Amino acid sequence: MTEEEEEEDNNSRSDGALHAVGWRRRKRRLLSPAARVHLSVLRGTHQWYKDLHVYQLEHPTQVIEWTSGRTVCVAGFSPSKNEILELRLPRKLFADENKGLCAERDFKVVHGGFTDRPVRCLRHVPGTRCAVTGDGLSSNLQVWDLGGDDSDVIRRTGSIEGRRRRTGVSEGGSSIAARPSSPPQILHGAQISDVQLTELSSGQTLYQLESDSADPLSSLHFLSDAVFLAGCSNGNIYVADTRTSAAPQLSPPPPPPVSSGESVLWWTDASAGPDPSGCRVVRLSSSGQALVSDLRNLGGAVSRAQLDVQTRRCGPDDVRVSWAPALDDCIAVSGFSGAVQIYDASVWTSELQEARPLFEHRGHAVSPEQSDDGVPPILVTSHVWHPERPRTLLSAASDGSVHVWDWVDQSAADKR
């Protein structure tokens, strides 16, 4: 079989998988390391980074999801056919000593496949080799086998039907959260009234949130095995317990000190911890205002800040805000520009004040592909903290660049 015939055969497969031999050929040309070019542009900034690795995907991604401490999933979001890939981070990143002697410095594609839909949301299911994706168009989800030692192919194995909505409510993409412990279960929904908990193996609905609200969701977060938080794009936050049919607790955002009268979008993240009662929630608005609340009083703001971001007209999938899982009080923000900003929320107060970033990763904005000849500016499409390494993040941008970087806290270094 010729390469052209093999590619046609692969494209005709209805299960979304790639033929193993064809996939290996495709895999060899997927990642094009651009480290030398980018690092020449970033020359002189090495004192700001403990590690910085730069790579180029063939197509940009809006999702970066950890599948282990050293591997992530990415996927395209174009309207047509897209790749879904599992990448292994450079071994050099994890070398504690003699990094210069580490032979493997590149990302490696370890598993891959195709999807006929855009991937706007992707969640790995803990304890399994499964992932669940949403296309941003409907409340239905797709289930994927990420492959194992005996196969490098990612295959679609099933689907999860979203809860039917009330008449008159427009379609939209689902938010997804994976239950942190077994058995594998997925919490999902596009608006508060259609949130449900589904068992992955059987597709059985185990819980439905009882609400008549049509508030569109921006995120879902498990605070424990049973308690979850739902953040809405209008700033409302709901807290509910899957063990009871009781109505969820609703907390609107606190009123801003100064209102512009314009409608804003909000994005939400909750800090992780063994005790849900100690959880803190950050809301970020499209006007750049950040509010930190205690779980016991989500209607109030413990602290707030006006972030130093380039505000623009944003869509619901554009902006990311996230607590650092292994670094106290730090928040990462992206999507307003070609930068990822790190803020220290411990210095914020209850009075609204302007906040400067503790660190700013601008590497995507200086991509050599960028020019002033009518080309849209490069925007960061996603970022994610490493679950265990305190200052290591991955970020992706609209030009297909993917960076993994370990930043240096210069304020702490200057005090020594």
C-alpha positions as CSV (number, residue, x, y, z in Angstrom):
1,M,0.0,0.0,0.0
2,T,1.3,3.4,-0.9
3,E,1.5,6.3,1.5
4,E,-1.4,8.0,-0.3
5,E,-3.6,4.8,-0.2
6,E,-2.7,4.3,3.5
7,E,-3.7,7.9,4.4
8,E,-7.0,7.4,2.5
9,D,-7.6,4.2,4.4
10,N,-6.9,5.9,7.7
11,N,-9.3,8.7,6.9
12,S,-12.1,6.3,6.1
13,R,-12.1,4.7,9.5
14,S,-15.3,5.5,11.4
15,D,-14.0,4.9,14.9
16,G,-11.7,8.0,14.7
17,A,-8.5,5.9,15.1
18,L,-5.4,6.0,12.9
19,H,-3.9,2.8,11.5
20,A,-0.8,2.0,13.6
21,V,1.7,2.0,10.8
22,G,0.3,5.2,9.2
23,W,0.2,6.8,12.7
24,R,3.9,6.1,13.3
25,R,4.7,7.8,9.9
26,R,2.6,10.8,10.8
27,K,4.1,10.9,14.3
28,R,7.6,11.5,12.9
29,R,6.6,14.8,11.4
30,L,4.1,16.1,14.0
31,L,6.3,18.2,16.2
32,S,8.8,20.6,14.8
33,P,11.2,21.9,17.5
34,A,11.7,25.6,17.2
35,A,13.8,26.0,20.3
36,R,16.8,27.6,18.6
37,V,14.7,30.2,16.8
38,H,12.6,31.2,19.9
39,L,15.5,31.1,22.3
40,S,17.5,33.4,20.1
41,V,14.6,35.9,20.3
42,L,14.5,35.3,24.1
43,R,18.2,35.6,24.6
44,G,19.1,37.6,27.7
45,T,16.0,36.3,29.6
46,H,17.6,33.1,30.9
47,Q,18.0,34.6,34.4
48,W,14.2,34.6,34.6
49,Y,13.8,30.9,33.9
50,K,15.1,27.8,35.5
51,D,13.9,25.9,32.4
52,L,12.4,27.0,29.1
53,H,11.5,24.6,26.3
54,V,9.8,25.8,23.1
55,Y,8.1,23.6,20.5
56,Q,5.7,24.0,17.6
57,L,2.6,22.0,16.9
58,E,1.2,21.8,13.4
59,H,-2.1,23.2,14.6
60,P,-3.0,25.3,17.8
61,T,-4.7,23.8,20.8
62,Q,-7.1,25.1,23.4
63,V,-6.6,22.2,25.8
64,I,-3.6,21.0,27.8
65,E,-4.5,18.2,30.2
66,W,-2.2,16.2,32.4
67,T,-2.4,12.4,31.9
68,S,0.5,11.8,34.3
69,G,3.3,13.8,35.9
70,R,5.2,13.7,32.6
71,T,2.6,13.5,29.8
72,V,-0.2,15.8,28.6
73,C,-3.0,15.7,26.0
74,V,-3.5,18.4,23.4
75,A,-6.0,18.5,20.5
76,G,-7.0,20.9,17.7
77,F,-10.1,23.0,17.7
78,S,-10.7,23.7,14.0
79,P,-14.2,23.0,12.6
80,S,-12.9,20.1,10.5
81,K,-10.8,17.1,11.3
82,N,-8.4,17.4,14.3
83,E,-5.6,15.5,15.9
84,I,-5.7,14.4,19.5
85,L,-2.2,13.7,20.9
86,E,-0.6,12.6,24.1
87,L,2.9,14.2,24.4
88,R,5.7,13.3,26.8
89,L,7.6,16.3,28.2
90,P,11.3,16.6,27.6
91,R,13.4,14.4,29.9
92,K,15.8,17.3,30.4
93,L,13.1,19.2,32.3
94,F,13.1,16.5,35.0
95,A,16.9,16.1,35.2
96,D,17.9,17.5,38.6
97,E,21.6,17.5,37.8
98,N,23.8,17.6,34.6
99,K,20.9,18.8,32.5
100,G,23.4,19.5,29.6
101,L,24.2,15.8,29.5
102,C,20.5,14.8,29.0
103,A,20.1,13.5,25.5
104,E,16.3,13.8,25.1
105,R,15.4,17.5,25.0
106,D,12.2,17.4,22.9
107,F,8.6,16.6,23.4
108,K,7.7,13.1,22.2
109,V,4.4,12.0,20.7
110,V,3.5,8.8,22.5
111,H,-0.1,8.3,21.4
112,G,-2.3,10.0,18.8
113,G,-5.5,9.8,16.8
114,F,-8.1,11.8,14.9
115,T,-11.4,13.4,15.8
116,D,-14.0,14.8,13.3
117,R,-15.0,17.5,15.8
118,P,-13.3,20.5,17.4
119,V,-12.0,19.9,21.0
120,R,-12.8,22.8,23.2
121,C,-12.7,20.9,26.5
122,L,-10.8,17.7,27.5
123,R,-10.6,15.9,30.8
124,H,-8.5,12.9,31.7
125,V,-10.2,10.5,34.1
126,P,-8.0,9.8,37.1
127,G,-6.8,6.2,37.5
128,T,-7.7,5.3,33.9
129,R,-6.3,5.6,30.3
130,C,-9.5,7.4,29.3
131,A,-10.3,11.0,28.4
132,V,-13.6,12.8,27.7
133,T,-13.9,15.7,25.3
134,G,-16.5,18.3,24.4
135,D,-16.7,20.1,21.0
136,G,-18.1,23.4,22.3
137,L,-21.2,23.0,20.1
138,S,-23.5,20.8,22.1
139,S,-23.8,19.1,25.5
140,N,-22.8,15.7,24.2
141,L,-19.4,14.3,25.0
142,Q,-16.9,11.9,23.4
143,V,-15.0,9.1,25.3
144,W,-11.5,8.1,24.2
145,D,-9.1,5.3,25.0
146,L,-5.6,7.0,25.2
147,G,-3.8,3.7,24.3
148,G,-1.2,1.9,26.3
149,D,2.2,0.1,26.0
150,D,0.8,-2.2,23.3
151,S,-0.7,0.6,21.1
152,D,0.2,4.2,20.2
153,V,-3.3,4.9,18.8
154,I,-6.0,7.0,20.6
155,R,-9.4,5.6,19.7
156,R,-12.9,6.9,20.3
157,T,-14.8,4.2,22.4
158,G,-18.1,5.9,23.0
159,S,-20.2,9.0,23.8
160,I,-22.1,10.5,26.7
161,E,-25.4,12.2,25.9
162,G,-26.0,15.5,27.6
163,R,-29.1,16.3,29.5
164,R,-32.0,17.6,27.3
165,R,-32.5,21.3,27.7
166,R,-35.6,23.3,28.0
167,T,-37.1,24.7,24.8
168,G,-35.7,28.0,23.7
169,V,-32.3,27.6,25.3
170,S,-29.5,27.8,22.8
171,E,-26.9,25.1,22.4
172,G,-23.4,25.5,23.8
173,G,-20.4,23.6,24.9
174,S,-20.2,21.6,28.1
175,S,-17.9,22.0,31.1
176,I,-16.4,18.8,32.4
177,A,-15.0,17.7,35.7
178,A,-13.7,14.2,36.5
179,R,-14.5,12.7,40.0
180,P,-11.2,12.5,41.8
181,S,-11.5,8.9,43.0
182,S,-12.9,5.6,41.6
183,P,-15.2,4.5,40.2
184,P,-14.8,6.7,37.1
185,Q,-17.5,9.3,36.9
186,I,-17.9,12.5,35.0
187,L,-19.7,15.7,36.0
188,H,-20.8,17.7,33.0
189,G,-23.2,20.3,31.7
190,A,-23.5,23.5,29.6
191,Q,-25.8,25.4,32.0
192,I,-26.8,24.9,35.6
193,S,-30.1,23.3,34.8
194,D,-28.5,20.4,32.9
195,V,-25.6,19.5,35.2
196,Q,-25.4,15.7,35.7
197,L,-23.1,13.0,37.1
198,T,-22.5,10.1,34.7
199,E,-20.9,6.8,35.3
200,L,-18.3,6.3,32.6
201,S,-18.4,2.5,32.2
202,S,-22.2,2.2,31.9
203,G,-23.3,5.7,30.8
204,Q,-25.8,5.7,33.7
205,T,-26.9,9.0,35.2
206,L,-26.2,9.0,38.9
207,Y,-27.2,12.5,39.8
208,Q,-28.9,15.6,38.3
209,L,-28.7,19.0,39.7
210,E,-32.1,20.4,40.5
211,S,-32.3,23.9,39.3
212,D,-34.4,25.9,36.8
213,S,-31.6,28.4,36.1
214,A,-30.3,28.7,32.5
215,D,-27.1,30.3,33.7
216,P,-24.4,29.2,31.2
217,L,-21.4,27.4,32.8
218,S,-17.8,28.5,32.5
219,S,-16.3,25.7,34.8
220,L,-17.0,22.8,37.0
221,H,-14.8,21.8,40.0
222,F,-14.9,18.9,42.4
223,L,-14.1,20.2,45.9
224,S,-14.3,16.6,47.3
225,D,-15.7,13.3,46.1
226,A,-19.2,14.5,46.5
227,V,-19.2,18.3,46.7
228,F,-18.7,20.4,43.6
229,L,-18.6,24.0,42.5
230,A,-20.1,25.4,39.3
231,G,-18.9,28.7,38.0
232,C,-21.1,30.6,35.6
233,S,-20.1,33.1,32.9
234,N,-22.3,35.8,34.6
235,G,-20.3,35.5,37.8
236,N,-22.8,33.3,39.8
237,I,-21.4,30.4,41.7
238,Y,-23.3,27.3,42.7
239,V,-22.2,24.7,45.3
240,A,-24.0,21.4,45.4
241,D,-23.6,17.9,46.9
242,T,-24.2,14.8,44.6
243,R,-25.3,12.8,47.7
244,T,-28.5,14.8,48.1
245,S,-31.2,16.2,45.9
246,A,-31.2,19.5,47.8
247,A,-31.1,22.7,45.8
248,P,-27.6,24.1,45.2
249,Q,-26.3,27.1,47.1
250,L,-26.2,30.2,44.9
251,S,-23.7,33.0,45.4
252,P,-23.8,36.0,43.0
253,P,-20.5,37.9,42.6
254,P,-20.1,40.9,45.0
255,P,-20.9,44.2,43.4
256,P,-17.9,46.1,41.9
257,P,-16.8,49.3,43.6
258,V,-17.2,51.1,40.3
259,S,-19.6,49.8,37.7
260,S,-19.1,50.6,34.0
261,G,-22.6,49.5,33.1
262,E,-21.2,47.0,30.6
263,S,-21.9,43.3,30.7
264,V,-18.9,41.2,31.5
265,L,-17.9,37.6,31.3
266,W,-16.5,35.7,34.4
267,W,-14.1,32.8,34.7
268,T,-13.7,30.8,37.9
269,D,-11.2,28.5,39.6
270,A,-11.1,26.8,43.1
271,S,-8.0,26.1,45.0
272,A,-7.4,22.4,45.8
273,G,-6.8,21.0,49.2
274,P,-7.6,18.0,51.5
275,D,-10.3,20.1,53.4
276,P,-13.0,21.6,51.2
277,S,-13.9,24.1,53.9
278,G,-10.5,25.8,53.4
279,C,-11.1,26.2,49.6
280,R,-10.7,29.6,48.1
281,V,-12.4,30.7,44.9
282,V,-11.1,33.3,42.4
283,R,-13.4,35.0,39.9
284,L,-11.9,36.9,37.0
285,S,-13.9,39.2,34.8
286,S,-13.4,40.2,31.2
287,S,-12.6,43.7,32.5
288,G,-9.6,42.3,34.4
289,Q,-11.0,42.5,37.9
290,A,-10.1,39.5,40.2
291,L,-12.1,38.6,43.3
292,V,-11.0,36.0,45.9
293,S,-13.7,34.6,48.1
294,D,-13.8,32.1,50.9
295,L,-16.0,29.0,50.4
296,R,-18.0,29.9,53.5
297,N,-18.9,33.3,52.1
298,L,-18.8,33.2,48.3
299,G,-21.0,36.3,48.1
300,G,-18.2,38.4,49.5
301,A,-14.7,39.2,48.5
302,V,-11.8,38.5,50.9
303,S,-9.6,40.4,48.5
304,R,-9.7,42.0,45.1
305,A,-7.5,43.5,42.5
306,Q,-7.5,45.1,39.1
307,L,-5.1,43.1,37.1
308,D,-2.6,44.6,34.6
309,V,-4.1,42.9,31.5
310,Q,-4.8,44.1,28.0
311,T,-8.6,43.8,28.1
312,R,-10.3,42.9,24.8
313,R,-13.5,41.5,23.6
314,C,-13.3,37.9,24.8
315,G,-15.4,34.8,24.2
316,P,-16.3,32.2,26.9
317,D,-13.4,29.9,25.8
318,D,-10.7,32.6,25.6
319,V,-9.5,33.3,29.1
320,R,-8.0,31.0,31.8
321,V,-7.5,31.7,35.5
322,S,-6.0,29.0,37.8
323,W,-4.6,28.6,41.3
324,A,-1.2,27.1,41.6
325,P,-1.6,23.6,43.1
326,A,1.8,23.5,44.8
327,L,2.6,27.2,45.4
328,D,0.7,29.2,48.0
329,D,-1.4,32.2,46.9
330,C,-0.3,32.3,43.3
331,I,-2.7,32.6,40.4
332,A,-2.0,32.3,36.6
333,V,-4.0,34.3,34.1
334,S,-3.9,34.0,30.3
335,G,-6.0,34.7,27.2
336,F,-6.0,38.5,27.2
337,S,-2.8,38.7,25.2
338,G,0.2,36.7,24.1
339,A,1.5,36.5,27.7
340,V,0.8,34.3,30.8
341,Q,0.9,36.3,34.0
342,I,1.5,35.1,37.5
343,Y,0.0,37.1,40.4
344,D,0.6,36.9,44.2
345,A,-2.8,37.1,45.7
346,S,-1.5,37.2,49.3
347,V,-0.8,40.9,48.9
348,W,-4.3,41.8,47.7
349,T,-6.7,43.5,50.2
350,S,-10.4,44.0,50.4
351,E,-10.0,47.4,48.8
352,L,-9.7,47.4,45.0
353,Q,-6.2,48.2,43.9
354,E,-4.1,47.8,40.8
355,A,-1.9,44.7,40.9
356,R,1.3,44.1,39.0
357,P,2.2,40.5,37.9
358,L,4.9,38.7,40.0
359,F,6.1,37.2,36.7
360,E,5.1,37.4,33.1
361,H,5.9,34.9,30.4
362,R,5.9,36.7,27.1
363,G,7.6,34.1,24.9
364,H,4.5,33.4,22.7
365,A,4.2,37.1,21.8
366,V,7.7,37.2,20.3
367,S,7.1,34.3,18.0
368,P,9.1,34.8,14.8
369,E,5.9,34.0,12.8
370,Q,4.3,37.2,14.1
371,S,4.4,40.4,12.0
372,D,2.6,43.7,11.7
373,D,1.3,43.1,8.1
374,G,-2.3,42.6,9.1
375,V,-1.7,39.3,10.9
376,P,-3.8,38.9,14.0
377,P,-1.9,39.2,17.3
378,I,-0.8,35.9,18.8
379,L,-2.9,35.0,21.9
380,V,-2.3,32.4,24.5
381,T,-5.0,29.8,24.1
382,S,-4.4,27.7,27.2
383,H,-2.1,27.2,30.2
384,V,-1.8,24.7,33.0
385,W,0.3,24.3,36.2
386,H,2.3,21.2,36.8
387,P,0.5,19.3,39.6
388,E,3.7,18.9,41.7
389,R,6.4,21.2,40.5
390,P,5.7,24.5,42.1
391,R,6.7,26.9,39.3
392,T,6.4,24.8,36.2
393,L,3.7,25.6,33.7
394,L,2.8,24.7,30.1
395,S,1.2,27.2,27.8
396,A,0.0,27.1,24.2
397,A,-0.8,29.9,21.7
398,S,-2.8,30.6,18.6
399,D,0.3,30.2,16.4
400,G,0.6,26.5,17.5
401,S,3.6,27.1,19.8
402,V,3.8,25.1,23.1
403,H,6.1,26.2,25.9
404,V,7.0,24.5,29.1
405,W,8.8,26.8,31.5
406,D,9.9,26.9,35.1
407,W,10.0,30.5,36.3
408,V,12.2,32.2,38.9
409,D,10.7,34.4,41.6
410,Q,12.9,37.4,41.2
411,S,11.4,39.2,44.2
412,A,12.5,36.3,46.5
413,A,15.9,36.1,44.8
414,D,16.5,39.8,45.3
415,K,15.9,39.4,49.1
416,R,18.6,36.8,49.5
